[in-house]
Amino acid sequence: MSAVEILLTEEQRLEFTRIPENISEWEIAKYYTFTDNDMEVINRHRRNYNRLGFAVQLCILRNPGWSLGNNDLIPKAVLSYSRAITRWCRGV
């Protein structure tokens, strides 16, 4: 029986599943800007905290492509950007 070959270290695996703390403003705008259709779906959630939570989940499903359960740390810059966009689109 052959041994299991380890292709990536734990640190390398985390690079594929986490949003980096030092994410640039350009990357945030590229990956986390919502389309009109996105905002329509986000705004269906009745309360502000539901809208923001849904928006953040939508963001991390896009990049890095994992669910919220797999991301225990979302950079403050991503949360702030998502919050500002959802508030601006709601006119709050």
LINLIN-V199763 format. One record per pair of residues at least 12 apart in sequence whose ideal C-beta (glycine too) atoms are under 10 Angstrom apart, sorted by the first residue. I is the first residue (numbers start at 1). J is the second residue. If there is no record, write none. Layout:
# LINLIN-V199763
i = [I I]
j = [J J]
This chain:
# LINLIN-V199763
i = [14 15 16 16 16 17 17 17 17 17 17 17 18 18 18 18 18 18 18 18 18 19 19 19 19 19 19 19 19 19 19 19 19 19 20 20 21 21 21 21 21 21 22 22 23 23 23 23 23 24 25 25 27 27 27 28 28 28 28 28 28 28 28 29 29 30 30 31 31 31 31 31 31 31 32 32 32 32 32 32 32 32 32 32 32 32 32 33 33 33 33 34 34 34 34 34 34 34 34 36 38 38 38 38 38 38 38 38 39 39 39 39 39 39 39 40 41 41 41 42 42 42 42 42 42 42 42 42 43 43 43 43 45 48 48 48 48 48 51 51 51 51 51 51 51 52 52 52 52 52 52 53 53 53 54 54 55 55 55 55 55 55 55 56 56 56 56 56 56 56 56 57 57 57 58 59 59 59 59 59 59 59 60 60 60 63]
j = [64 64 64 65 66 60 64 65 66 70 71 72 60 64 66 70 71 72 73 74 75 31 32 59 60 63 64 66 71 73 74 75 77 78 64 75 73 74 75 76 77 78 75 77 63 75 77 78 81 77 77 81 63 77 78 59 63 75 77 78 80 81 82 81 85 62 63 59 60 62 63 64 78 81 55 56 58 59 60 62 63 77 78 79 81 82 85 59 81 82 85 55 58 59 62 82 85 86 89 89 54 55 58 59 62 85 86 89 51 55 85 86 88 89 90 89 54 55 58 54 55 57 58 82 85 86 89 90 55 86 89 90 86 83 86 87 90 92 82 83 86 87 89 90 92 79 82 83 85 86 87 68 82 86 82 86 79 81 82 83 85 86 89 68 71 74 78 79 82 83 86 69 71 82 82 71 74 78 79 81 82 85 74 78 82 78]
